[in-house]
Amino acid sequence: MKKLFLLTFICFVQFSIVAQNPTPTKPRVLISTDIGGTDPDDNQSMTHLLMYSDLFQLEGLVSSPSYGDGNKEEILRMIDLYEKDLPKLKKHNKKLAQPKYLRSITKQGLKGNASFSGFTKATEGSDWIIKCAKKQSDQPLWVLGWGGLEDIAQALHDAPEIQHKIKIYWIGGPNKKWSANSYAYIVENFPNLFFIEVNSSYYGFFSHNNEPDTVKTSDYFDTAIQGAGHLGKDFKSYYDGEIKMGDSPSLFYLMDGNPDNPGRESWGGSFEKITHSPRTIYHGTTTLKDTVAYCSIIEMHLKGPKKELPINTVCFTMEIPYGNNIQKWSGYYLGNGDYAIRYIPKKAENIHYQIRSEIAELNGLEGDIVVTNLWPGKQQKDSYILGNNWYSDKSDSSLFDGKIQGGKTILKWRNAILEDWTKRWDWLK
């Protein structure tokens, strides 16, 4: 009996070590977030970040809303709540970040999408990314992308030398759909970046396995958060307190083990190298005979009249039904009668679209396309070729959580992560 108990204990200890290895050094971190936009999961993730701020060298909190009404004021509001709770938190951990410092590193980035070129103009946020990346340090700057890529793309455009000083963990998926042009700019011009592109694994933390956008029902708020300070009261405002935190896997990744090894087991997922980023170029509209991988770039070029218009002028929209709404995507004039649009589907589905424009030759065009469920799929002749440090969701079918590629690499740690967080919520009770 003693031997059985000892064996069980040893297995438990080994599992615990795998579940949370200490990070070699406290990582330098800059967050790019669309907090305050259409999805309140960024508020949940910001709460988590603030309560674990002792684990990171925080250098920037940048508002980068490629879609919706996100703004840096929402970051500042979250810091205000944190400040009210800080006296209780500091009784247990004196290394938590100071609110005054956090406000000083909060910056506003671009509001909205970049044009077809993938970049627009410098912002307070993109300039801050450059400044932080250029600091003298023996560590890279980890840029954690919780929203659009517009400010990251702008920073790389304005100071391409920083590509060797930053490492990126980006929550893609829906964010990739909104940042298609900036993503294309980065992948084409900076293929040698250290880039962890997480298009699906993060869903494993919160979703029903066949309904990626559906937040799991749990009693975590009632058992762990209820009555826990100002941050706890505010948490109830998001999904009625249910846990989503779709961006938090980027934090979990830096909390658990050596982040320089994306293939390891970690709270924030386990990833594999990919050699290409799929892109398919169409000259004309598409049909159901055309098939692409989810999260791949669809680039559609349409011929129309030659116009005396500046390059990157928006001349048409592509409309796609989404639930009870219609999502609209901008198309651009590239000169010489060439009109183009990029679109990145976030999941496997059949898509029907229509083109709307004041240009008669474009108005009323429509088409269809089939999207498959395995990323990145086969390399196409138009695919972007990547360097040796681009990683993404594991393609092993045994690691799928239902339809979610790589979902189990994060799902397996969910309980351990929440149990650890419960200890910190208890500090506020």
C-alpha positions in Angstrom: 0.0 0.0 0.0 2.9 2.4 0.8 4.5 1.6 -2.5 1.2 2.4 -4.3 0.9 5.7 -2.4 4.5 6.6 -3.2 4.1 5.8 -6.9 0.9 8.0 -7.0 2.8 10.8 -5.2 5.7 10.6 -7.6 3.4 10.7 -10.6 1.6 13.7 -9.1 4.9 15.6 -8.5 6.1 14.9 -12.1 2.7 16.1 -13.4 3.0 19.2 -11.3 6.5 19.9 -12.6 5.3 19.6 -16.2 2.3 21.7 -15.5 4.2 24.7 -14.3 8.0 25.0 -14.7 9.6 28.2 -13.6 10.4 30.7 -16.4 14.2 31.1 -16.6 14.0 34.9 -16.4 11.2 37.4 -15.9 10.2 38.2 -19.5 10.0 41.7 -20.9 6.4 42.1 -22.1 4.4 44.6 -24.2 0.6 44.0 -24.6 -1.2 45.0 -27.8 -5.0 44.8 -27.1 -8.3 45.7 -28.6 -9.8 46.0 -25.1 -13.1 48.0 -25.0 -14.1 46.7 -28.4 -16.8 44.2 -29.3 -15.5 41.2 -27.3 -15.1 41.8 -23.5 -12.7 38.9 -23.1 -9.8 41.4 -23.2 -11.1 42.9 -20.0 -11.0 39.5 -18.3 -7.4 39.0 -19.6 -6.4 42.4 -18.4 -7.7 41.6 -14.9 -5.5 38.4 -15.0 -2.5 40.4 -16.2 -2.8 43.0 -13.4 -3.2 40.4 -10.7 0.0 38.6 -12.0 2.0 41.7 -12.9 4.8 40.6 -10.6 5.7 37.8 -13.0 6.5 40.2 -15.9 8.6 43.2 -16.8 5.7 45.1 -18.2 6.9 47.7 -20.8 3.8 48.6 -22.7 0.0 48.5 -22.8 -1.1 49.5 -26.3 -4.6 49.9 -27.4 -4.8 48.4 -31.0 -8.5 48.1 -32.0 -8.6 47.0 -35.6 -12.3 46.5 -35.2 -14.7 48.1 -32.7 -14.4 50.9 -30.3 -11.4 49.9 -28.2 -9.3 52.7 -26.6 -6.6 53.3 -24.1 -9.1 54.8 -21.7 -10.5 51.3 -21.1 -7.0 50.2 -20.1 -6.8 53.1 -17.7 -10.2 52.3 -16.2 -9.0 48.8 -15.5 -5.8 50.2 -13.8 -8.0 52.4 -11.6 -9.9 49.3 -10.4 -6.6 47.5 -9.8 -5.3 50.5 -7.8 -8.3 50.2 -5.4 -7.6 46.5 -4.8 -3.8 46.9 -4.6 -3.5 47.4 -0.8 -5.1 44.0 -0.2 -3.1 42.4 -3.0 0.2 43.8 -1.7 -0.2 42.3 1.7 0.5 39.0 -0.1 2.8 40.1 -2.9 4.8 43.3 -2.7 6.2 42.9 -6.2 3.0 43.8 -8.1 3.2 46.7 -10.6 2.5 50.2 -9.4 -0.5 51.9 -11.0 1.4 55.1 -11.8 3.9 53.1 -13.8 1.2 51.2 -15.6 -0.5 54.4 -16.6 2.9 55.8 -17.9 3.2 52.8 -20.3 -0.4 52.9 -21.6 -0.5 54.2 -25.2 -3.1 54.6 -28.0 -2.5 52.8 -31.3 -4.4 52.8 -34.6 -8.2 52.7 -34.4 -9.4 50.6 -37.4 -7.8 48.6 -40.2 -4.8 49.2 -42.2 -5.3 49.7 -46.0 -4.2 47.1 -48.6 -0.6 48.0 -48.1 -0.8 46.7 -44.5 0.4 49.9 -42.8 -0.8 53.5 -42.6 0.9 56.0 -40.3 2.8 56.0 -37.1 0.8 56.1 -33.8 1.7 56.7 -30.2 1.4 52.9 -29.9 3.6 51.9 -32.8 6.2 54.4 -31.7 6.2 53.0 -28.2 6.7 49.4 -29.6 9.8 50.7 -31.4 11.1 52.5 -28.3 10.7 49.4 -26.1 12.2 47.1 -28.7 15.3 49.3 -29.0 16.0 49.3 -25.2 19.4 47.9 -24.3 18.7 44.5 -22.9 20.0 41.0 -23.0 16.4 39.8 -23.4 14.0 40.1 -26.3 10.8 42.1 -26.0 7.8 39.7 -26.0 4.9 41.4 -27.9 1.7 39.7 -26.9 -1.0 40.4 -29.5 -4.6 40.3 -28.1 -6.1 42.2 -31.0 -5.1 43.6 -34.4 -1.6 43.6 -35.9 -1.8 47.2 -37.3 0.5 48.8 -34.7 3.0 45.9 -34.8 3.1 46.1 -38.6 3.6 49.8 -38.5 6.4 49.5 -36.0 8.1 46.9 -38.2 7.6 49.2 -41.3 9.0 52.2 -39.6 11.9 50.4 -37.8 12.6 47.1 -39.6 15.7 46.5 -37.5 13.5 45.7 -34.4 12.5 42.4 -36.0 15.6 40.8 -34.4 14.7 42.3 -30.9 11.1 41.1 -30.6 9.3 37.8 -30.2 5.6 37.7 -30.9 2.8 35.5 -29.5 -0.3 36.5 -31.4 -3.9 35.4 -30.8 -5.0 35.1 -34.5 -8.3 33.5 -35.5 -10.9 36.3 -35.5 -8.2 38.9 -35.0 -6.5 37.7 -38.2 -9.8 38.2 -40.1 -9.8 41.8 -39.2 -6.1 42.4 -39.7 -5.7 40.6 -43.0 -3.7 43.4 -44.7 -1.3 43.9 -41.8 -0.8 40.2 -41.4 0.0 39.9 -45.1 2.5 42.8 -44.9 4.3 41.1 -41.9 4.4 37.6 -43.3 5.6 38.8 -46.7 8.3 41.2 -45.4 9.4 39.7 -42.1 9.2 35.9 -42.6 12.2 35.4 -40.2 10.4 36.9 -37.2 10.1 34.7 -34.1 6.3 34.5 -34.3 3.9 32.1 -32.6 0.6 32.4 -34.5 -2.2 30.9 -32.5 -5.3 30.6 -34.6 -7.2 27.9 -32.7 -5.4 26.3 -29.7 -6.5 29.2 -27.4 -10.2 28.2 -27.9 -9.4 25.1 -25.9 -9.2 27.2 -22.7 -12.9 28.3 -22.8 -15.0 26.8 -25.5 -17.4 23.9 -26.1 -15.3 21.7 -28.4 -17.6 21.9 -31.4 -18.7 25.5 -30.8 -15.5 27.6 -30.7 -17.1 30.9 -29.9 -19.4 29.6 -27.2 -18.2 30.2 -23.6 -18.4 27.2 -21.3 -20.8 27.4 -18.4 -18.9 27.1 -15.1 -19.3 28.1 -11.5 -15.8 29.7 -11.3 -17.2 33.2 -10.6 -19.4 32.0 -7.8 -16.8 29.9 -6.1 -13.6 31.9 -6.7 -14.4 35.5 -7.7 -17.6 36.5 -6.0 -16.9 39.1 -3.3 -13.3 39.6 -4.3 -12.7 43.3 -4.4 -13.3 45.9 -7.2 -11.8 43.7 -9.9 -14.0 40.8 -8.9 -17.2 43.0 -9.0 -16.2 44.3 -12.4 -15.5 40.7 -13.7 -19.3 40.0 -13.5 -19.8 42.5 -16.3 -18.2 40.2 -18.9 -20.1 37.2 -20.0 -22.0 37.4 -16.7 -18.8 36.2 -15.0 -18.2 33.1 -17.2 -14.6 32.6 -18.1 -13.5 33.3 -21.6 -10.1 35.0 -21.5 -9.2 34.1 -25.0 -6.0 36.2 -24.9 -4.7 34.9 -21.6 -3.0 31.9 -23.1 -0.3 34.4 -24.2 0.3 35.1 -20.5 0.1 31.4 -19.5 2.8 30.7 -22.1 5.2 33.1 -20.5 4.4 31.9 -16.9 5.3 28.3 -17.5 8.8 27.1 -18.6 11.2 28.3 -21.2 9.3 30.5 -23.8 12.1 30.1 -26.3 10.9 26.6 -26.9 7.4 26.7 -28.4 7.3 22.9 -28.9 7.3 22.3 -25.1 4.3 21.4 -23.0 3.1 24.6 -21.3 0.1 26.3 -19.9 -0.1 28.5 -23.0 0.0 25.6 -25.4 2.4 23.6 -27.5 3.2 24.6 -31.1 5.0 23.3 -34.2 7.0 25.0 -36.9 5.2 25.9 -40.1 7.0 26.5 -43.4 4.4 28.5 -45.2 1.5 30.8 -44.7 -1.2 29.9 -47.2 -2.4 32.5 -49.7 -4.5 31.9 -52.8 -4.8 34.7 -55.4 -7.9 34.7 -57.6 -8.4 36.9 -60.7 -12.2 37.2 -60.6 -14.8 35.9 -58.2 -14.8 32.4 -56.8 -17.1 29.4 -56.8 -17.8 26.3 -54.6 -15.1 24.6 -56.6 -12.5 26.8 -54.9 -11.3 25.5 -51.5 -8.9 27.1 -49.0 -7.7 26.4 -45.5 -9.2 28.3 -42.6 -7.1 31.3 -41.5 -5.5 31.5 -45.0 -5.3 34.6 -47.1 -7.8 34.9 -49.9 -6.6 37.6 -52.3 -9.1 38.5 -54.9 -8.4 40.8 -57.9 -11.2 42.3 -60.0 -10.8 44.2 -63.3 -12.7 47.5 -63.7 -12.3 50.9 -65.3 -9.1 52.8 -64.9 -9.6 55.6 -62.5 -7.6 58.7 -61.5 -7.6 57.7 -57.8 -4.9 57.4 -55.2 -3.6 53.9 -54.6 -5.3 52.2 -51.6 -8.6 54.1 -52.1 -11.6 52.1 -50.9 -13.8 51.5 -53.9 -16.0 48.6 -53.0 -17.1 46.3 -50.1 -17.5 42.6 -49.9 -20.6 41.7 -47.8 -20.8 38.3 -46.0 -23.8 37.2 -43.9 -22.8 36.5 -40.3 -25.6 35.3 -38.1 -28.3 37.9 -38.3 -25.8 40.6 -39.5 -23.9 41.4 -42.6 -20.1 41.9 -42.2 -18.6 44.3 -44.7 -15.0 44.2 -45.8 -13.2 47.0 -47.7 -11.8 46.5 -51.2 -9.1 48.8 -52.7 -8.0 50.4 -56.0 -4.4 49.4 -56.8 -4.2 51.4 -60.1 -4.4 50.5 -63.8 -8.0 49.1 -63.4 -7.0 46.6 -60.7 -9.3 46.3 -57.7 -8.3 44.0 -54.9 -9.4 42.7 -51.5 -8.0 40.3 -48.9 -10.2 38.1 -46.7 -9.2 35.6 -44.1 -11.9 33.1 -42.9 -11.6 32.1 -39.3 -13.3 28.7 -39.4 -14.4 25.9 -41.7 -17.5 26.8 -43.6 -19.0 27.6 -47.0 -19.0 31.3 -47.6 -21.3 33.3 -49.9 -20.4 36.9 -50.6 -21.6 39.9 -52.7 -19.8 42.9 -54.0 -21.2 46.4 -53.5 -19.8 49.4 -55.3 -20.6 52.7 -57.0 -18.5 51.3 -59.9 -21.1 49.6 -62.2 -18.6 46.9 -63.4 -18.1 45.7 -59.8 -21.5 46.2 -58.2 -23.5 43.0 -57.9 -20.7 40.5 -58.4 -21.0 37.5 -56.1 -19.3 34.2 -55.4 -18.8 31.3 -53.0 -15.8 29.6 -51.5 -15.3 26.4 -49.4 -13.1 26.6 -46.2 -11.6 23.5 -44.8 -10.6 22.7 -41.2 -6.9 22.0 -41.2 -4.3 24.8 -40.9 -2.1 25.6 -42.8 -3.0 23.0 -45.4 -1.0 22.3 -48.5 1.5 24.9 -49.8 0.1 26.7 -52.8 2.1 28.5 -55.5 1.1 31.9 -54.0 1.8 30.9 -50.4 4.3 33.0 -48.3 7.4 31.0 -47.4 8.4 31.3 -43.8 11.7 31.2 -42.0 12.8 28.9 -39.2 11.0 30.6 -36.3 7.3 30.7 -37.2 5.2 28.4 -35.1 1.5 27.6 -35.0 -1.2 25.2 -33.7 -0.2 21.5 -33.7 -1.8 19.6 -36.5 -1.8 16.2 -34.8 -5.5 15.0 -34.9 -5.2 13.5 -31.4 -4.7 17.1 -30.1 -7.9 18.4 -31.6 -10.5 19.4 -29.1 -13.5 18.5 -31.2 -13.1 20.9 -34.2 -10.4 22.9 -32.5 -6.9 22.2 -33.9 -4.4 22.0 -31.1 -7.1 22.7 -28.5 -6.0 20.0 -26.1 -2.6 21.5 -25.7 -4.2 24.2 -23.6 -7.4 22.6 -22.4 -5.4 20.1 -20.4 -4.1 22.9 -18.1 -7.3 24.7 -17.6 -8.0 23.4 -14.0 -4.4 24.0 -12.9 -4.5 27.6 -14.2 -7.8 28.4 -12.6 -6.7 26.8 -9.3 -3.6 29.0 -9.3 -5.7 32.1 -10.0 -8.1 31.2 -7.2 -5.3 31.7 -4.7 -4.9 35.3 -5.8 -8.6 36.0 -5.8 -8.6 34.8 -2.2 -6.2 37.7 -1.4 -9.1 40.1 -2.1 -11.6 38.5 0.2 
